[in-house]
Amino acid sequence: MVHLAVAARYGWHRDEFYYVITGRHPAWGYVDQPPLTPVLARLAAALPGGVVPLRVLAIAAAAGCVLLAAKLAAELGARRRAQLISAAAVTACPAYVAASALFGTTGTDQLRWLAVMVATARALRLGTIPAWLLAGLFAGLGLENKDTIAALVIGIALGLVITRRAALRTPGPWLAAALALLIASPNIRWNAADGWPDGRAAR
């Protein structure tokens, strides 16, 4: 609520301009990021209110992180008190507070990291194919938002190899991986066709 109250007090940040402009030139990738955040920026900028709709998206992403932190604690067996402590810790964390002040890939990336972690914990608990597919869906969307989530996906894969090999003998994790790659494939193909550009090219 505090962030929302001051959302319009400070003008556009150059990165927010950049996301809106790139979103107005649709592509499956850009030299420094996949396409999802620019698409969201373009849609938000088309609404009345100037920069406020983008800031509302940033605040919503941060609020989603708070809720997902509590949900992750619950999936790991935490009771209500521990869930509240988890949510409060994220609420007070400077990294999340700062990310919700401006719209960009950081806040949306944080939201997707937590979504993948919650969905994976749920899939490990339930062991069902739909639960694993949900984890794959979130991972794929995360890869279309920011490449850094690949580190989380690799970490989860290593964790399964080390501690949950039985899960790898079921189709769920493999179907989740296939779905994530399918969703991310347009950006992967774009990068391959354009010589695997990166942020250095933009500078």
C-alpha positions in Angstrom: 0.0 0.0 0.0 2.9 2.4 0.7 4.4 1.6 -2.7 1.1 2.2 -4.4 0.6 5.5 -2.6 3.9 6.8 -4.0 3.8 5.0 -7.3 3.4 8.1 -9.4 5.6 10.4 -7.3 8.8 9.5 -9.3 8.8 9.6 -13.1 9.7 7.0 -15.6 12.9 5.1 -15.1 15.0 4.6 -18.3 14.6 0.8 -18.0 10.8 1.2 -18.0 11.0 3.2 -21.2 13.2 0.6 -22.7 10.8 -2.3 -21.9 7.8 -0.3 -23.3 9.7 0.6 -26.5 11.0 -3.0 -27.0 7.5 -4.3 -26.4 6.3 -2.1 -29.3 8.6 -4.0 -31.6 7.5 -7.6 -30.9 10.0 -10.3 -31.3 10.7 -13.7 -29.7 13.9 -12.2 -28.1 16.1 -9.2 -27.7 19.8 -8.8 -27.2 19.5 -8.8 -23.4 16.3 -10.6 -22.5 13.4 -12.8 -23.6 10.1 -11.2 -24.7 7.7 -11.6 -21.8 8.5 -8.4 -19.7 8.5 -6.1 -22.8 5.1 -7.5 -23.7 3.7 -6.8 -20.3 5.2 -3.3 -20.3 3.6 -2.5 -23.7 0.2 -3.7 -22.4 0.5 -1.7 -19.2 1.7 1.4 -21.0 -1.4 1.3 -23.2 -3.6 1.9 -20.1 -4.3 5.4 -18.8 -2.3 6.6 -15.9 1.2 7.0 -17.4 3.7 5.0 -15.4 1.3 3.9 -12.7 0.0 0.7 -14.5 3.6 -0.5 -14.8 4.3 0.2 -11.1 1.1 -1.6 -10.2 2.4 -4.7 -12.0 5.7 -4.4 -10.0 3.7 -4.1 -6.8 1.5 -7.1 -7.7 4.6 -9.2 -8.4 6.1 -8.3 -5.0 2.8 -9.1 -3.3 2.7 -12.4 -5.2 6.2 -13.2 -3.9 5.0 -12.7 -0.3 2.1 -15.1 -0.8 4.2 -17.7 -2.6 6.8 -17.6 0.2 4.1 -18.5 2.7 2.8 -21.2 0.3 6.3 -22.6 -0.1 6.7 -22.9 3.6 3.4 -24.7 3.8 4.4 -27.2 1.1 7.5 -27.9 3.1 5.4 -28.7 6.1 5.4 -25.4 8.0 2.5 -24.5 10.3 0.7 -21.2 10.2 3.2 -19.3 12.4 6.1 -20.4 10.2 4.2 -19.4 7.1 3.5 -15.9 8.5 7.2 -15.6 9.4 8.2 -16.6 5.9 5.8 -14.0 4.4 7.0 -11.3 6.8 10.6 -12.1 5.9 10.0 -11.6 2.2 7.9 -8.4 2.9 10.9 -6.9 4.8 13.6 -8.1 2.4 15.3 -5.1 0.7 15.7 -7.0 -2.6 11.9 -7.5 -2.9 11.0 -4.0 -1.5 13.4 -2.4 -4.0 12.2 -4.5 -7.0 8.6 -3.4 -6.4 9.5 0.3 -6.8 10.0 0.0 -10.5 8.7 -2.3 -13.2 11.3 -4.6 -14.7 12.6 -8.1 -15.2 13.9 -8.4 -11.6 10.5 -8.3 -9.9 8.8 -10.6 -12.5 11.8 -13.0 -12.3 11.5 -13.2 -8.5 7.9 -14.1 -8.8 8.6 -16.8 -11.3 11.4 -18.3 -9.2 9.1 -18.6 -6.3 6.3 -20.0 -8.5 8.7 -22.7 -9.8 9.8 -23.6 -6.3 6.3 -23.9 -5.0 5.1 -25.9 -7.9 8.1 -28.2 -7.7 7.6 -28.8 -4.0 4.0 -29.5 -4.6 4.9 -31.9 -7.4 7.3 -33.8 -5.2 4.6 -34.1 -2.5 1.8 -35.2 -4.8 3.9 -37.1 -7.4 1.2 -36.5 -10.1 1.7 -35.6 -13.7 -0.5 -32.5 -13.6 1.5 -31.2 -10.6 4.7 -31.7 -12.5 3.3 -30.1 -15.7 2.4 -27.0 -13.6 6.0 -26.7 -12.5 7.1 -27.1 -16.2 4.6 -24.4 -17.2 6.0 -21.9 -14.6 9.6 -22.8 -15.6 8.8 -22.2 -19.3 7.2 -18.9 -18.6 10.2 -18.0 -16.5 12.6 -18.8 -19.3 10.5 -16.5 -21.6 11.0 -13.7 -19.0 14.6 -13.9 -17.9 17.4 -16.4 -18.6 18.6 -16.4 -15.0 15.9 -18.8 -14.0 17.8 -21.5 -15.9 20.1 -21.6 -12.9 17.1 -22.5 -10.7 16.0 -25.2 -13.2 19.5 -26.7 -13.2 19.7 -26.6 -9.4 16.3 -28.5 -9.2 17.6 -31.1 -11.7 20.8 -31.6 -9.7 18.7 -31.8 -6.5 16.5 -34.5 -8.0 19.6 -36.5 -9.1 21.2 -36.3 -5.7 18.2 -36.7 -3.3 15.1 -37.8 -5.3 16.2 -40.3 -7.9 13.0 -42.2 -7.5 11.1 -39.2 -8.9 13.2 -39.4 -12.0 11.9 -42.9 -12.6 8.4 -41.4 -13.2 7.3 -39.5 -16.3 6.4 -36.3 -14.4 9.8 -34.5 -14.2 10.6 -35.4 -17.8 7.2 -34.1 -19.0 7.8 -30.9 -17.0 11.2 -30.4 -18.6 9.8 -31.0 -22.1 7.0 -28.5 -21.5 9.4 -25.9 -20.2 11.6 -26.4 -23.3 8.6 -26.2 -25.6 7.5 -22.9 -24.1 11.0 -21.5 -24.2 11.8 -22.8 -27.7 10.7 -19.6 -29.6 13.2 -17.6 -27.7 15.9 -20.3 -28.0 15.3 -20.4 -31.8 15.5 -16.6 -32.0 18.8 -16.6 -30.1 20.2 -19.4 -32.3 19.1 -17.5 -35.5 20.7 -14.3 -34.3 24.0 -15.7 -33.2 23.3 -16.0 -29.5 23.5 -12.2 -28.7 23.8 -11.0 -25.2 23.7 -7.8 -23.2 27.2 -6.8 -24.3 25.8 -6.2 -27.8 23.4 -3.6 -26.5 26.3 -1.6 -25.0 
